[in-house]
């Protein structure tokens, strides 16, 4: 029956080495998963912030019935001519 369960020190040492390698790999995988979870939370926060900025910009758009254009950046600019013609310099 001792043939079914080898108990030589070489086999035991090999098994211990394999367990050690697997333990180290498992630690690396665990660290990587934790980093991915952290990165995901950060990306979700960035997406939420971007959605808020987009919503803010969209809320500043003029109504569909308003034919005027609005400067979304808030910079002052010269008013557009009412007749739709570009101003001439000659």
NUVO-256038 format. One record per residue: residue number from 1; y, x, z of N, C-alpha, C, O in turn. Coordinates in steps of 0.2 Angstrom, whole numbers, always signed. Atoms other than C-alpha are relative to their C-alpha. Layout:
NUVO-256038
  pos  n.north  n.east   n.up  ca.north  ca.east  ca.up  c.north  c.east   c.up  o.north  o.east   o.up
  NUM        Y       X      Z         Y        X      Z        Y       X      Z        Y       X      Z
...
***
This chain:
NUVO-256038
  pos  n.north  n.east   n.up  ca.north  ca.east  ca.up  c.north  c.east   c.up  o.north  o.east   o.up
    1       -6      +4     +0        +0       +0     +0       +6      +4     +0      +12      +2     -2
    2       -5      -5     +0       +11      +15     +2       +3      +1     -7       +8      +3     -8
    3       -2      -1     +7       +11      +16    -17       +5      -5     -2       +9      -4     -7
    4       -5      +6     +1       +21       -1    -18       +7      +2     +2      +11      +0     -1
    5       -7      -1     -3       +35       +5     -7       +1      +8     +0       +0     +11     +6
    6       -1      -7     -1       +39      +23    -11       +5      +2     +5      +11      -1     +5
    7       -4      -1     -6       +47      +31     +4       +2      +8     +0       +4     +10     +5
    8       -2      -7     +0       +51      +49     -2       +7      +1     +1      +11      -4     +0
    9       -7      -1     -1       +67      +56     +3       +4      +1     -6      +10      -1     -6
   10       -4      +0     +6       +72      +59    -15       +2      -7     -2       +8      -8     -4
   11       -2      +6     +2       +71      +41    -19       +5      -3     +5      +10      -7     +3
   12       -5      +2     -5       +81      +37     -3       +6      +3     -1      +11      -1     -1
   13       -6      -3     +1       +94      +49     -7       +3      -2     -7       +9      -3     -7
   14       -2      +3     +6       +95      +42    -25       +3      -7     +1       +8      -8     -2
   15       -2      +7     -2       +97      +25    -18       +7      +0     +4      +11      -4     +2
   16       -6      -1     -4      +110      +30     -6       +6      +2     -4      +12      +0     -4
   17       -5      -2     +5      +120      +39    -20       +2      -6     -4       +8      -7     -6
   18       -2      +6     +5      +119      +23    -31       +4      -5     +4       +9      -8     +2
   19       -4      +4     -4      +125      +13    -16       +7      +2     +1      +12      -2     +0
   20       -7      -3     -1      +140      +25    -13       +4      -1     -7      +10      -3     -6
   21       -3      +1     +6      +144      +24    -32       +3      -7     -1       +8      -8     -3
   22       -2      +7     +1      +144       +5    -32       +5      -2     +5      +10      -6     +3
   23       -5      +2     -5      +154       +4    -16       +7      +3     -3      +12      -1     -2
   24       -7      -2     +3      +168      +15    -24       +2      -4     -6       +8      -5     -6
   25       -2      +4     +6      +168       +5    -40       +2      -7     +2       +7      -9     +0
   26       -2      +7     -3      +169      -11    -30       +7      +1     +3      +11      -4     +2
   27       -7      -1     -3      +184       -4    -21       +5      +1     -5      +11      -2     -5
   28       -4      +0     +5      +192       +0    -37       +1      -6     -4       +7      -8     -5
   29       -1      +7     +3      +189      -17    -44       +4      -4     +4       +8      -8     +2
   30       -3      +4     -4      +195      -25    -29       +8      +2     +0      +12      -3     +0
   31       -7      -2     +1      +211      -15    -30       +4      -3     -6       +9      -5     -6
   32       -3      +2     +6      +214      -19    -48       +1      -8     +0       +6     -10     -3
   33       -1      +7     -1      +211      -38    -44       +6      -2     +4      +10      -6     +2
   34       -6      +1     -4      +224      -37    -31       +6      +1     -3      +11      -3     -3
   35       -6      -1     +4      +236      -29    -42       +2      -5     -5       +7      -7     -7
   36       -1      +6     +5      +233      -42    -56       +3      -6     +3       +7      -9     +0
   37       -2      +6     -4      +236      -56    -43       +8      +1     +1      +11      -4     +0
   38       -7      -1     -1      +253      -48    -38       +4      +0     -6       +9      -3     -6
   39       -4      +0     +6      +258      -45    -56       +1      -7     -3       +6      -9     -5
   40       -1      +7     +2      +254      -63    -60       +5      -4     +4       +9      -8     +1
   41       -6      +4     -4      +265      -70    -46       +6      +2     -2      +11      -2     -3
   42       -7      -2     +2      +279      -59    -52       +2      -3     -7       +7      -5     -8
   43       -1      +3     +7      +277      -65    -70       +1      -7     +0       +6     -10     -3
   44       -1      +7     -1      +276      -83    -64       +7      -1     +2      +11      -6     +0
   45       -7      +0     -2      +293      -80    -55       +5      +1     -5      +10      -2     -6
   46       -5      -2     +5      +301      -72    -70       +0      -6     -5       +5      -8     -8
   47       +0      +6     +5      +295      -87    -81       +4      -6     +3       +8      -9     -1
   48       -4      +5     -4      +302      -99    -68       +8      +1     -1      +12      -4     -2
   49       -7      -2     +0      +319      -90    -68       +2      -1     -7       +8      -4     -8
   50       -2      +1     +7      +319      -90    -87       +1      -7     -2       +5      -9     -6
   51       -1      +8     +2      +316     -109    -88       +6      -3     +3       +9      -7     +0
   52       -6      +3     -3      +330     -112    -76       +6      +2     -4      +11      -2     -5
   53       -6      -2     +5      +342     -101    -87       +0      -4     -6       +6      -6     -8
   54       +0      +4     +6      +336     -111   -102       +3      -7     +1       +7      -9     -3
   55       -2      +7     -2      +339     -127    -93       +7      +0     +1      +11      -5     -1
   56       -7      +0     -1      +356     -122    -88       +4      +1     -7       +9      -3     -7
   57       -4      +0     +7      +361     -117   -106       -1      -7     -3       +4      -9     -6
   58       +0      +6     +4      +354     -133   -113       +4      -5     +3       +7     -10     +0
   59       -5      +5     -3      +364     -143   -100       +7      +1     -2      +11      -4     -1
   60       -6      -1     +2      +379     -135   -107       +2      -2     -7       +7      -2     -9
   61       -1      +1     +7      +376     -140   -125       +4      -7     +0       +3     -11     +4
   62       -4      +6     +1      +388     -154   -131       -5      -6     -2      -11      -5     -4
   63       +4      +6     +1      +381     -172   -133       -1      +0     -8       +3      +3    -12
   64       +2      +1     +7      +373     -176   -150       +6      -3     -4       +7      -2    -10
   65       -5      +3     +3      +388     -187   -154       +6      +4     -1      +11      +2     -4
   66       -6      -4     +0      +400     -173   -151       -1      +5     -6       -5      +9     -6
   67       +1      -4     +6      +403     -164   -168       +3      +7     +2       +2     +11     -3
   68       -3      -7     -2      +412     -149   -159       -6      +5     +2      -11      +3     +4
   69       +5      -5     -2      +403     -133   -156       +2      +3     +7       +8      +3     +8
   70       -2      -2     -6      +403     -126   -139       -3      +8     +1       -8      +9     -1
   71       +2      -7     -1      +403     -107   -134       -4      +0     +6       -2      -1    +11
   72       +5      +0     -6      +387     -105   -123       +1      +5     +4       -1      +5    +10
   73       +0      -6     -4      +392      -88   -117       +7      -1     +4       +8      +3     +9
   74       -6      +1     -4      +409      -95   -110       +6      +4     -2      +11      +4     +2
   75       -6      -4     +3      +420      -83   -120       +5      -5     -3       +3      -9     -6
   76       -5      +4     +4      +436      -90   -126       +1      +2     -7       +0      +8     -9
   77       +0      -1     +7      +438      -91   -145       +5      -4     -3       +7      -9     +0
   78       -5      +4     +3      +451      -97   -157       -3      -7     -2       -9      -7     -4
   79       +3      +7     +2      +449     -116   -161       -1      +0     -7       +2      +3    -11
   80       +1      +1     +7      +441     -121   -177       +5      -4     -3       +7      -9     +0
   81       -4      +5     +3      +452     -129   -190       -3      -7     -1       -9      -7     -2
   82       +2      +7     +0      +451     -148   -190       -3      -1     -7       -8      -5     -8
   83       +2      +2     +6      +449     -149   -209       -6      +4     -3       -9      +2     -8
   84       +6      -4     +2      +434     -137   -210       +1      +5     -5       -4      +9     -7
   85       -2      -5     +4      +443     -125   -221       +1      +7     +4       +4      +6     +9
   86       -1      -6     -4      +443     -107   -216       +7      +2     -1      +10      +1     -6
   87       -7      -2     +1      +460     -100   -213       +1      +6     -5       -4     +10     -6
   88       -1      -5     +5      +467      -89   -227       +5      +5     +2       +9      +3     +6
   89       -5      -5     -2      +477      -73   -226       +5      +1     -6       +9      +6     -5
   90       -5      -1     +6      +486      -74   -243       +5      -6     +0       +9      -6     -5
***
